[in-house]
Amino acid sequence: MNSIYIQAKPSTSQPKPAPQSTSLLGKMRERLRYLHYSLRTEQTYVYWVRWFIRFHGLRHPREMGQVEVEAFLMMLANERKVSASTHRQALSALLFLYKEVLSQDLPWLGEIGRPVPKRRIPSVLTVAEVQRLLALLDGEVGLLARLLYGSGMRLMECLSLRVKDVDFARHTIVVREGKGGKDRVVMLPRALESKYPRAGQAWPWHWVFPAPKLSIDPRSGIERRHHLFEERLQRAIKRALPQANIAKPVSVHTLRHSFATHLLQAGTDIRTVQELLGHSDVSTTMIYTHVLKVADGGTVSPLDALAPAQ
């Protein structure tokens, strides 16, 4: 569950509409949708609440409290060895259940400790490694990978693009409902301009990366064409890594990390990079400067300063 992005929403005190569903999980889904949480957040929160209930022998959450919540989280940390981010994810789901679904704003809800996630140094490819990797990716996944590296978008932001969001005249892309529900503008690499010469003239609401087959919408139940399945690019990258002779841990998100690092390496202002990435705090963008400080050789190792052995 570590890779699932959880959509942050402020606590709300607005009146709650009467739920239509009679089941607890059904009421939770209704509340999540009423507050405009993403489908991925909805699925993740329901997953944790279902597990919480089963862990305590199918007892109703109204009959449980701080002791049971902490016991569940203790099991996740000690037995399942989940990461700090996954721990926080499960806690957020349970807090939402008690506050928003059961309307229990109890004192103990604020007393449960939240583990502090560790900040990791991102894996970054060199320019030469990016060139070798992209040379092995073609078709839709090749275009998708080039757009991710060329714009710094997140995978789901790129997959969710509509044709109307791509402006070839201004070489820009409008990212709508990005992380935190914010819109932003990113660059459209000129190298990709020839891929969609007439995109701005027709079908403005169509996906830029449509799925080859129709599928059932999990919320509405309507059969429609969705965007490309997100695992396709990751699988293609995994197959290409050995051929590109890259031994680093590489995911789709590595292209975003490499985009930011290479921009900073080329002298782009960090505030510009922050805006392109959609970071609300520049300290998040600063992590890429840590990679550059060591990689650029600005600091000499004391071993390198030793005189050669006689």
Secondary structure by P-SEA (a helix, b strand, c coil): cccbbbbbbccccccccccccccaaaaaaaaaaaacccaaaaaaaaaaaaaaaaaacccccccccaaaaaaaaaaaaccccccaaaaaaaaaaaaaaacccccccccccccbbbbbbbbbbbbbbcaaaaaaaaaacccaaaaaaaaaaaccccaaaaaacccccccccccbbbbcccccccccccccccccccccccccccccccccccccbbbbccccccccccccccaaaaaaaaaaccccccccccccaaaaaaaaaaaaaacccaaaaaaaaccccccccaaaaaaaaaaacccccccccccccc
